[in-house]
């Protein structure tokens, strides 16, 4: 006899909004690169007013828009969150996120601590869907070395990023999950374990 109960309900689940934050040089890019090939969720693409870095593609890494366009969208209330960081705007369009969540698709949103704090302030579907994760570099000294090795900032820009990184690292207690960065493989495994656990949270599941 089959172990499946007769008339067993099927299950549906509202999408989960996973937030990933880390200071510049904290390992986000390496983690995302490791999980992207087999991702079973949607990568949110943020808007920014900063110019593309070498190799970045519009609509893939960011939506690169002008400052005037960004501020027009702020005035229209189109952003779920936005922040002014390192002299540029960054933001997430609300409609894009809600469309995926309502369809039952999980979304990964990579944003800084300012943006994460703004998202936490929302109620309704956003609050119910949220699972936020902070990726912490092992030490500030290691972070400093990573930024120096990257070599994409001027000395003044580097000092600004380091100052912001200290502040961002102090915000880890505001997140539901903390991953202390190790190898890329370990970071990816820990991140995916969190995703799997969140998908089994009973309040997220609804029988049909």
Beta strands, then each sheet from edge to edge (+ up, - down):
strand 1: 11-13
strand 2: 17-21
strand 3: 42-43
strand 4: 47-48
strand 5: 63-64
strand 6: 79-85
strand 7: 88-93
strand 8: 107-110
strand 9: 130-136
strand 10: 177-180
strand 11: 205-207
sheet 1: 1+ 11-
sheet 2: 3+ 8+ 2+ 9+ 10+
sheet 3: 5+ 4+ 7- 6+
end
